[in-house]
Structure formats: C-alpha cells, structure tokens
Amino acid sequence: MSENVPPVQTQSQDPDQEHDHDHEALTSPLLPHYQRASNSTSQLAIVGVNVCPIESLDYEIAENDFYKQDWRARDKIQNFQYIFMKWLLCFLIGCIVSVVGFCNNLAVENIAGVKFVVTSNMMLTGRYEMAFLVFFLSNLVLTLFAAIITTFISPAAAGSGIPEVKAYLNGVDAPGIISLRTLIVKIIGSISAVSSSLLVGKAGPMMHIGACIASLLGQGGSRRYGLTWKWIRFFKNDRDRRDLVTCGSAAGIAAAFRAPVGGVLFALEEMASWWTSGLLWRAFFTTAVVAIILRALIDVCLSGKCGLFGKGGLIMFDVYSANISYHMADVPPVLLLGVVGGILGSLYNFLLDKVLRVYAIINKKSVSYKIFIACTISIFTSCLLFGLPWLASCQPCPLDSTEDCPTIGRSGNYKKFQCPPGHYNDLASLIFNTNDDAIRNLFSKNTDAEFQHSTMLIFFVTCFILSIISYGVVAPAGLFVPVIVTGASYGRFVGMLFSSHTNLNHGLFAVLGAASFLGGSMRMTVSLCVIILELTNNLLLLPMIMIVLLVSKTVADAFNGNIYDLIMKAKGFPYLEVHVEPYMRQLTVADVVTGPLQVCHGNEKVGNIVHILKTTNHQGFPVIDEPPHSESPVLYGLILRAHLITLLKKRVFLRTPVRIGSDAFRHFSADEFAKKGLGNVDKIEDIKLTEEEMEMFLDLHPFTNASPYTVVETMSLAKASTLFREVGLRHLLVIPKRTTGSPVVGILTRHDFMPEHVLGLHPLLVNSKWKPLRIALPRFLKIF
C-alpha cells in the first residue's frame, strides 16, 4: 500500500494565489486539520456530528479458492434459496418500513396535535401568557430530548442521513451509519424533533430508517444484541447489502410521501451509484408493498381510531382541478418561477453550507455546546412562531367558505389565534401549525383571497431562515419538507402578483414554487416531478412541473452543486463522481502512486504478517511469488486484511514454506471469510501468538483473490477512476509496463482519486490552464 505524502511548497504566493487560497478556505472540508498527511486507507469524515475513521466497501468479489469451491458446492435448491431470499427480504423491508413510517406519522400528528389543541384552548380563554409558556416549554423539552439521545446514544443519527447513505452506496463505509442504535435513535429522535415545531422534515430520516432496516435484515440482525439469523449467510457481502440498502432507501421515501414510484426514481437518480434491471424490479416491488400496507393502515385511521391523526398524517395534498387549462399568458410566470427557484435554491445551498461549517466548529468544542445550540434554536423558533402572528391583521371570514371559519383546534385554513369571532389570522394559519398542514393550506384550491401579500412574504422569509438554522441541530432532521414549504410560500406569492395575468390559481402556483425550489436546491428532475405528482394527485400539472424543474436546475447548476453533494464534501466523504476532473487526463496512475509498498509472499512467515498488520492500517495487500516458487517474481493476487486475521485466529500454520493444498478446505469454511456484521470486526491486537508460532509459515494461495483488477502504470488517471467507480472497487493494483523488477508498482484506493489528494501531489495543476475548465465542465455536464 502506498504512503503518499504531499510535497511541501516553500515558494511565495502571488496575489492570484492568495485569492485562490481565500476561495479554498471557504469551500474546503470541515475537518482539514483532522486529515492525515499520508494517504492511508483509513481516512476521517464527519458522520452525523462526530469525526470518525472511514473505510471503503468491498463490492468486488474476492474470487479465491474458497469462493470458487463454495459456488461449485451449491445445488439448484441453494441457488433458488438465494433468489427467493432476495425477494423475501425486499418484502420484509417494505412491510417494516411502511409500519415504521405510519407509526412515525401517527406519533407526530398526535404529539403536535395535543400541543396545538392545548395552546389554542388557552388562547380562547384569553390566557395568552400561559399558552405561550406551554408552547415554549413543550417545544424545548421535545428538542432537548431529541438532542440528548442523539448526542449520547448515536451521533450518526443527526441530520437527514441522505448524504451518509448516498456515500455508503458509493462505497464509503463509516461506523454507525446503518446500525441498530442509529435506527432506534433515528425513529425516536425524528418524532421528537418534528413534533417540537422545528422547521425540519421527516422524509430524509425515513430514508435513513429504511436503509438501516435493510442493512440489519441483510446481515442477519446484530450479533451484539443477540439478533442473528444464520440462514441469511448468502448476504454476508457488501454487494448484496448494497442492493438491499438501495431498496430500503426507496422504501423510506415511499413511506414518507406515499409516493412508491417517486421513491424508486429517487433511489435511482440521487442515491445509487450502481443500478441494474434486477435491482429496479426489487426496488419497485419493495415500494409497492409499502404503498399497499400504508393504504390499509390509513383506512383504519379514517374510522377515527388513531386519535388526532385524521386525514393529515401521511401527506396527500389534493389540488386537483377539472377546469385547469394552460394559455401562452401562463408561461412567463412559470418560467419566472423556475429562474427565481434556481437562484434561491443555490443561495439556500450556499448559506446552509456556511451555517453547517459554523455549527461544526462549535460542536467540536464539547457536548454541552451541541445541546445548547439545539435549545437556542428551539427557543428562537418558538418565539417566532408564537410572536409573528400578532403582527398580522385579522381578516373577516369568507361567506362562501367550505370549512369552519374561524378554525378552533389543531388544523384548518382559518386559524382564530387572537382574532375576534367571525375573523381569522391568515399568518397563524400557516406559521402556528404543523409543516404538513401549512403545506396543505398553501396548496389548497379556491383560497385565492385567503392570504395577504405581506403574510406570504413574512412566512417565506421566516421559513427560509428557520430551515437553514434548524438543519444543523444535533437531532434527526430532513430537508425535503422545509424546502417544499419554503418554495410553496414564494410560489403562492408570485401567483398573487400575477393573479390578473394568468388562469392558474394560487394553490397551483404554490405547487410550482415548491417544485422550483426543490429543483434549485436538490437538483433532481425526474424523481421530484413524480413525487410532486403523487403528492398532489394532479397529473394535469405535469408539463408545468417539468418546465419549472428543468429551468430551476439549469439556473442553479451555474452557481454550485446540489445540497447533498455540498454536505458530503464538507463532511469529508470521499465520494467518487461520475465525471472525472479534466486534469486527470493529463496524469497517469504512476503519478499518484508512491512507496513504500507492503507486500506478502505466497508462503509468508507468521511474524512478518503480524508485523505488517500492526504497523499499517491498509486493508489489502498484494501477494507475490518469488523463486524458488516461481521462475521470476510474479503477482499472484490480492489478500484482504480481514482474511489474514481470520487465518491467524485459526492457527493453521506450517513449519516449512510449502503449499497447504486441498487440506485448506478441511480446516476452513467459506462462512469464516464472509463479511462480518456491524461492530464485529476482528483486530490484530486481540490475537496472541507464541514465539514458536511467529516463526512458522502460512500458505496464502488458497485465500488470495487470484484475479484482482489491475492497470498498467501508464494508464491515465481519468480512465482508472472510471474503472474504479463503475466496477465498485476498493483496491486497484498498478503493474509495471515492463516485466523487469517488482511485479507490482502500488495500489490505488479511493482516496488516490480525490481532487484534494491529486492537487496536493501536483499543486501546479491548481493554477494551470485547465482551472477554468476544471470548474465549469463538471457543472455543465451535470445539466445534461
């Protein structure tokens, strides 16, 4: 494994270089002082809110003798069992995720509902101070509870989880991302955070919950907690777990929005780095199970057996209008929405990125700072939500209203708040409400005269600010719902401005505004389009939504990347992009591989293996054969660190350096070399060997992957990067062009392809003629 140390630059900087340095200071990862100078396999990244070491996943199949023997020994029944188990696990994922999603919504609607009912009842009797105290304390307690369990039990559960799961599906493995502890905290913490009136969503946490459930089922549960099933041994590898996690993430989005097709497309467009037709079938089957079970559970609640759940629990915003029609006069306002959504979305991403960096600096000080920030944001939010409606004037109830006015209780379009009988507070109908009900009021049809211009402007600014500062709290928090409600508010505001020049009602403008802001922030098109259609149950909006999403994404791509990519980069996840940097075509793989290289021999002394494992953090080692075992030095293959530790634990040592042959199959089984579950990684420090055993030998040939991927040292770095990502590799061996000397030059790992590492080795590329192209080309390619 190579140890790459960036050269120290002693030259003075000119003004242009100082300007570049200032720009990089604003866009560099959150933990530059944590990064190691050497290019070790193990790097650091911020997982949730804590700095953790990360590794890469083994998506490549290690085709050693044991793997081949295991597949030869399988009969038709076992092959059928493997295929059947894939579909059975997808069915179980759909069942569990749908039930968890339903219970999540049920809990949020009842907890938040009781809070608003009690507060509203106090305000009806004129006890405004006591109503504020109850509202303030309930929000603070719920936020504090979510922050405490996240901080002390599972810091990896903080945030939405989408950046972490997206990095996992790209091949990045970090501790705690999809563990049982994270799953429990994500469920409870999400319920508490969303119920506390923080402007956070539950779609991102639901996606993370689906991924955790899928991973735990795929690994047979958790050995730490005694929940294991040996009959899932076929799935003890990263490749099958990756496919299950992809299905789980699709199921999570489907459960959050009741959007089964949108969930599949979201996993395809945003989450997965590898996709096959078979995986598409299983993901679609999983989300179909989610949709069916949710439908059955909702029918139970419609009979009034779910408390305050009512119609609002699982989002469905009906804005269908049979009289909707488009004219040329409607196109300019829609295009304007797309442009404004792209500009606001890119500004939103920029500000959120900066706020998260500030939170990261504060969070690393101590645990008390994390909880203090969460409580401060909760207090600020409660004061705004309760105080701003007092600035709005009371409006007389419309005579043709189809619902009660004013609304007494939890939800409704016409909140009474402090108004006299027969009047309502339009700002309170939006801001003193749950996020789902606020979106439902914004999307509602036949309510063009309900809200004032000042109300929509105040609500938009409030949501824009609160959604940015609330996402960084130490609690499970999503971005989908805050972005939807923010976009819907300015969409409805634009609809008010153009009401005399268009046939579209304000509710439809709110839907288009939400679509434009989603496209400007998250930069997705197909999946967002389908999710919005499934949310609103209005297929007639399809052309307008497509136009808005395309325009907003195109405009926003000219400024920065999508929000999840920015968060991944800021947290330090080594995510491999589809499009390589242009300057990589000017480099060869030999330009980023440096020594010394740690290798093992086919018949290696036990003491040498122990020394290598204790002095390095590398996860893979080339195995070479030298005379007298071969005519000349030759690369035999690659052996993993986990397999070497398994061999040392079994202590099947040889007194002389000879091949063990078929006796290896008597001492070992394929299960012993399977991927361990979460938290069950063996360590070399736990193995105690005698001096006599250290002088003995191990035959590594039967356990070595004899067909690893290799590239010649003259291959361009761009081509090697494409191969590395498309195949899903963890190690890529570099061999010399000429056969003289060592049979292997080095090993490329994920970190070797990161722009920060490449530019650290070759700093002159930063100011080369390729710099403008390096910045502009990836953004241009993402548009198409």
SULJO-V883052 format. One record per residue. N is the residue number from 0. RES is the residue in one small letter. PSI is psi in whole degrees, 0 to 359 (* if undefined). NEAR is the number of other ideal C-beta (glycine too) atoms within 8 Angstrom. Layout:
BEGIN
n: {N	N}
res: {RES	RES}
psi: {PSI	PSI}
near: {NEAR	NEAR}
END
This chain:
BEGIN
n: {0	1	2	3	4	5	6	7	8	9	10	11	12	13	14	15	16	17	18	19	20	21	22	23	24	25	26	27	28	29	30	31	32	33	34	35	36	37	38	39	40	41	42	43	44	45	46	47	48	49	50	51	52	53	54	55	56	57	58	59	60	61	62	63	64	65	66	67	68	69	70	71	72	73	74	75	76	77	78	79	80	81	82	83	84	85	86	87	88	89	90	91	92	93	94	95	96	97	98	99	100	101	102	103	104	105	106	107	108	109	110	111	112	113	114	115	116	117	118	119	120	121	122	123	124	125	126	127	128	129	130	131	132	133	134	135	136	137	138	139	140	141	142	143	144	145	146	147	148	149	150	151	152	153	154	155	156	157	158	159	160	161	162	163	164	165	166	167	168	169	170	171	172	173	174	175	176	177	178	179	180	181	182	183	184	185	186	187	188	189	190	191	192	193	194	195	196	197	198	199	200	201	202	203	204	205	206	207	208	209	210	211	212	213	214	215	216	217	218	219	220	221	222	223	224	225	226	227	228	229	230	231	232	233	234	235	236	237	238	239	240	241	242	243	244	245	246	247	248	249	250	251	252	253	254	255	256	257	258	259	260	261	262	263	264	265	266	267	268	269	270	271	272	273	274	275	276	277	278	279	280	281	282	283	284	285	286	287	288	289	290	291	292	293	294	295	296	297	298	299	300	301	302	303	304	305	306	307	308	309	310	311	312	313	314	315	316	317	318	319	320	321	322	323	324	325	326	327	328	329	330	331	332	333	334	335	336	337	338	339	340	341	342	343	344	345	346	347	348	349	350	351	352	353	354	355	356	357	358	359	360	361	362	363	364	365	366	367	368	369	370	371	372	373	374	375	376	377	378	379	380	381	382	383	384	385	386	387	388	389	390	391	392	393	394	395	396	397	398	399	400	401	402	403	404	405	406	407	408	409	410	411	412	413	414	415	416	417	418	419	420	421	422	423	424	425	426	427	428	429	430	431	432	433	434	435	436	437	438	439	440	441	442	443	444	445	446	447	448	449	450	451	452	453	454	455	456	457	458	459	460	461	462	463	464	465	466	467	468	469	470	471	472	473	474	475	476	477	478	479	480	481	482	483	484	485	486	487	488	489	490	491	492	493	494	495	496	497	498	499	500	501	502	503	504	505	506	507	508	509	510	511	512	513	514	515	516	517	518	519	520	521	522	523	524	525	526	527	528	529	530	531	532	533	534	535	536	537	538	539	540	541	542	543	544	545	546	547	548	549	550	551	552	553	554	555	556	557	558	559	560	561	562	563	564	565	566	567	568	569	570	571	572	573	574	575	576	577	578	579	580	581	582	583	584	585	586	587	588	589	590	591	592	593	594	595	596	597	598	599	600	601	602	603	604	605	606	607	608	609	610	611	612	613	614	615	616	617	618	619	620	621	622	623	624	625	626	627	628	629	630	631	632	633	634	635	636	637	638	639	640	641	642	643	644	645	646	647	648	649	650	651	652	653	654	655	656	657	658	659	660	661	662	663	664	665	666	667	668	669	670	671	672	673	674	675	676	677	678	679	680	681	682	683	684	685	686	687	688	689	690	691	692	693	694	695	696	697	698	699	700	701	702	703	704	705	706	707	708	709	710	711	712	713	714	715	716	717	718	719	720	721	722	723	724	725	726	727	728	729	730	731	732	733	734	735	736	737	738	739	740	741	742	743	744	745	746	747	748	749	750	751	752	753	754	755	756	757	758	759	760	761	762	763	764	765	766	767	768	769	770	771	772	773	774	775	776	777	778	779	780	781	782	783}
res: {m	s	e	n	v	p	p	v	q	t	q	s	q	d	p	d	q	e	h	d	h	d	h	e	a	l	t	s	p	l	l	p	h	y	q	r	a	s	n	s	t	s	q	l	a	i	v	g	v	n	v	c	p	i	e	s	l	d	y	e	i	a	e	n	d	f	y	k	q	d	w	r	a	r	d	k	i	q	n	f	q	y	i	f	m	k	w	l	l	c	f	l	i	g	c	i	v	s	v	v	g	f	c	n	n	l	a	v	e	n	i	a	g	v	k	f	v	v	t	s	n	m	m	l	t	g	r	y	e	m	a	f	l	v	f	f	l	s	n	l	v	l	t	l	f	a	a	i	i	t	t	f	i	s	p	a	a	a	g	s	g	i	p	e	v	k	a	y	l	n	g	v	d	a	p	g	i	i	s	l	r	t	l	i	v	k	i	i	g	s	i	s	a	v	s	s	s	l	l	v	g	k	a	g	p	m	m	h	i	g	a	c	i	a	s	l	l	g	q	g	g	s	r	r	y	g	l	t	w	k	w	i	r	f	f	k	n	d	r	d	r	r	d	l	v	t	c	g	s	a	a	g	i	a	a	a	f	r	a	p	v	g	g	v	l	f	a	l	e	e	m	a	s	w	w	t	s	g	l	l	w	r	a	f	f	t	t	a	v	v	a	i	i	l	r	a	l	i	d	v	c	l	s	g	k	c	g	l	f	g	k	g	g	l	i	m	f	d	v	y	s	a	n	i	s	y	h	m	a	d	v	p	p	v	l	l	l	g	v	v	g	g	i	l	g	s	l	y	n	f	l	l	d	k	v	l	r	v	y	a	i	i	n	k	k	s	v	s	y	k	i	f	i	a	c	t	i	s	i	f	t	s	c	l	l	f	g	l	p	w	l	a	s	c	q	p	c	p	l	d	s	t	e	d	c	p	t	i	g	r	s	g	n	y	k	k	f	q	c	p	p	g	h	y	n	d	l	a	s	l	i	f	n	t	n	d	d	a	i	r	n	l	f	s	k	n	t	d	a	e	f	q	h	s	t	m	l	i	f	f	v	t	c	f	i	l	s	i	i	s	y	g	v	v	a	p	a	g	l	f	v	p	v	i	v	t	g	a	s	y	g	r	f	v	g	m	l	f	s	s	h	t	n	l	n	h	g	l	f	a	v	l	g	a	a	s	f	l	g	g	s	m	r	m	t	v	s	l	c	v	i	i	l	e	l	t	n	n	l	l	l	l	p	m	i	m	i	v	l	l	v	s	k	t	v	a	d	a	f	n	g	n	i	y	d	l	i	m	k	a	k	g	f	p	y	l	e	v	h	v	e	p	y	m	r	q	l	t	v	a	d	v	v	t	g	p	l	q	v	c	h	g	n	e	k	v	g	n	i	v	h	i	l	k	t	t	n	h	q	g	f	p	v	i	d	e	p	p	h	s	e	s	p	v	l	y	g	l	i	l	r	a	h	l	i	t	l	l	k	k	r	v	f	l	r	t	p	v	r	i	g	s	d	a	f	r	h	f	s	a	d	e	f	a	k	k	g	l	g	n	v	d	k	i	e	d	i	k	l	t	e	e	e	m	e	m	f	l	d	l	h	p	f	t	n	a	s	p	y	t	v	v	e	t	m	s	l	a	k	a	s	t	l	f	r	e	v	g	l	r	h	l	l	v	i	p	k	r	t	t	g	s	p	v	v	g	i	l	t	r	h	d	f	m	p	e	h	v	l	g	l	h	p	l	l	v	n	s	k	w	k	p	l	r	i	a	l	p	r	f	l	k	i	f}
psi: {139	146	106	116	115	138	146	126	124	357	152	156	140	173	322	320	324	323	319	323	320	320	320	330	331	340	3	164	162	341	57	327	350	336	141	147	326	155	73	161	322	120	183	146	161	112	112	257	1	149	125	151	144	154	178	155	153	81	342	139	125	97	70	182	327	321	315	319	322	319	327	328	347	135	185	327	317	323	320	321	321	313	317	321	328	312	324	318	322	320	315	321	313	318	310	316	320	318	317	317	319	313	324	309	321	316	317	313	323	317	309	324	315	319	313	326	313	316	315	321	322	323	331	330	6	7	70	321	316	324	318	321	316	315	316	312	321	319	318	318	316	317	317	318	314	320	321	311	328	318	317	339	311	88	337	347	354	152	192	328	347	314	320	315	323	320	322	315	345	350	12	126	122	146	133	0	316	47	169	321	317	320	312	313	325	319	306	316	323	317	315	316	316	324	343	7	9	145	72	159	173	0	314	309	325	323	317	320	316	320	319	316	316	318	318	322	321	331	7	30	216	121	330	323	12	21	88	151	114	341	1	29	336	339	13	58	157	331	312	324	323	316	321	319	324	315	322	320	321	319	324	316	320	321	328	322	3	45	80	315	320	324	318	314	326	315	324	315	322	323	306	139	342	139	136	165	323	320	323	316	312	323	319	320	318	313	330	320	318	312	318	315	320	319	319	319	323	322	325	318	333	342	3	24	9	28	236	12	310	218	346	345	299	124	129	109	104	105	24	138	118	342	9	137	151	145	168	330	341	344	313	315	324	318	321	319	317	316	313	320	322	317	312	323	317	322	319	314	318	311	320	320	317	320	320	326	320	316	322	323	319	319	330	352	306	170	323	328	322	313	324	319	315	316	321	316	322	315	315	318	316	319	320	313	326	331	323	321	339	342	343	145	151	139	143	143	138	143	333	23	138	356	171	139	123	161	129	115	213	310	166	163	342	82	133	315	246	7	156	170	142	4	163	160	109	328	322	330	337	312	330	63	169	159	319	317	326	318	320	321	322	323	349	145	164	34	34	332	9	320	148	161	316	324	313	323	315	317	320	311	318	313	321	316	312	323	331	313	341	334	332	0	156	76	157	124	129	168	341	303	315	321	321	312	325	314	322	326	314	335	318	326	317	321	323	319	325	18	330	356	10	157	352	136	169	328	321	323	325	319	314	325	318	319	318	321	323	315	323	333	313	345	29	156	294	310	318	320	313	321	316	320	320	330	317	347	40	95	338	344	354	308	317	318	320	315	314	315	316	316	313	319	317	316	315	327	341	348	310	185	179	160	322	325	322	319	318	317	318	324	349	16	127	74	129	116	160	317	125	160	142	324	344	338	345	356	154	167	332	339	343	1	123	163	186	156	128	122	160	152	159	320	99	145	140	319	322	321	315	319	316	316	326	335	356	161	11	149	357	146	133	143	124	151	134	162	141	5	345	163	327	165	128	143	119	322	205	135	141	153	317	324	324	319	322	319	319	324	323	336	39	78	159	145	338	152	75	165	140	335	216	349	340	326	342	333	339	160	161	331	330	340	9	162	129	155	177	131	8	27	127	147	147	332	340	352	123	121	148	168	322	318	327	337	357	182	157	133	111	352	313	342	3	137	105	357	58	160	133	153	151	150	343	0	144	148	328	315	320	323	319	316	316	317	315	324	338	51	160	326	139	112	138	122	154	155	327	147	352	146	209	142	353	135	319	188	133	130	178	320	333	341	359	134	323	321	315	315	335	324	329	75	339	339	339	320	21	175	348	355	312	320	325	329	318	324	313	322	321	319	326	331	325	*}
near: {13	12	10	12	8	9	6	4	5	3	4	3	7	6	6	7	9	9	8	10	9	8	8	8	7	7	6	6	10	10	12	7	4	7	10	7	5	7	11	12	12	8	12	12	14	13	15	13	12	8	9	12	8	13	10	11	12	10	12	12	6	11	8	14	10	14	11	9	10	9	7	6	6	7	6	5	6	8	9	8	9	9	8	8	12	11	10	8	14	15	11	9	17	16	10	10	19	15	10	13	16	15	8	14	12	13	10	14	15	12	11	13	13	9	14	14	11	9	11	13	8	12	13	8	6	5	8	9	6	8	13	10	8	12	14	12	8	10	15	13	8	13	18	12	9	17	15	9	13	18	12	6	9	14	12	15	14	12	12	15	16	14	13	15	16	13	12	16	14	9	13	15	10	16	8	12	13	12	14	12	9	15	13	10	14	16	12	10	15	17	12	14	16	13	12	13	12	16	11	17	16	14	14	16	17	18	18	18	18	17	16	15	14	17	14	13	14	13	14	13	11	14	10	8	7	6	8	9	6	6	6	13	9	8	13	12	10	10	9	11	14	13	11	16	16	15	16	17	17	17	19	18	18	18	17	13	14	12	13	13	10	16	19	14	12	16	15	12	10	11	14	9	8	8	7	6	5	6	12	11	8	13	16	11	12	18	16	10	14	17	11	8	13	14	8	8	11	11	8	9	13	7	6	5	5	11	7	10	11	9	5	10	13	9	9	8	11	7	14	9	10	4	4	10	5	8	6	4	8	12	8	7	14	12	10	9	16	17	11	11	20	18	12	12	17	15	8	17	15	10	9	12	11	9	12	13	10	9	10	13	8	10	11	6	6	5	7	6	10	14	13	8	14	15	12	8	13	14	10	9	14	14	9	11	11	12	8	12	14	6	7	14	4	10	11	6	11	8	4	4	10	4	8	8	10	13	14	7	8	11	12	11	11	14	13	15	10	9	10	5	4	6	12	16	16	12	13	14	16	14	12	12	13	14	12	9	12	12	15	11	13	13	13	10	10	7	11	7	4	11	11	9	8	7	12	14	9	12	12	12	8	11	13	11	8	13	16	11	10	14	15	9	15	13	15	19	17	16	16	12	14	17	16	13	16	14	15	15	16	14	17	16	13	14	17	11	7	10	9	3	6	9	7	10	10	12	14	15	16	15	18	16	19	16	17	20	19	18	22	17	15	13	11	14	11	8	13	14	13	12	15	14	14	13	12	13	10	12	5	7	15	9	7	12	14	10	11	16	17	11	15	20	15	10	15	18	12	8	8	7	10	10	11	11	9	13	12	12	12	13	12	14	13	11	11	11	6	3	7	11	9	9	11	13	9	6	12	9	15	9	9	13	14	8	6	5	12	9	9	15	10	14	12	11	11	15	8	9	13	13	8	11	11	8	5	9	6	11	11	13	13	13	16	15	10	7	7	2	7	8	3	6	10	8	11	10	12	13	13	11	10	11	12	14	13	12	11	14	8	9	7	9	9	11	5	5	7	8	7	10	5	5	7	14	9	6	7	13	5	10	7	8	12	9	9	8	12	10	8	8	6	11	7	10	5	6	11	3	9	5	5	6	10	11	8	11	13	14	13	15	11	11	13	13	12	9	5	10	9	9	14	9	13	7	10	10	16	10	9	14	12	9	12	13	10	6	9	11	10	12	12	13	15	15	11	12	5	5	5	4	5	8	9	14	10	12	15	15	12	12	11	13	14	9	6	7	14	17	10	8	11	9	10	6	12	8	8	8	4	10	10	7	8	11	8	8	10	11	11	9	8	10	8	4}
END
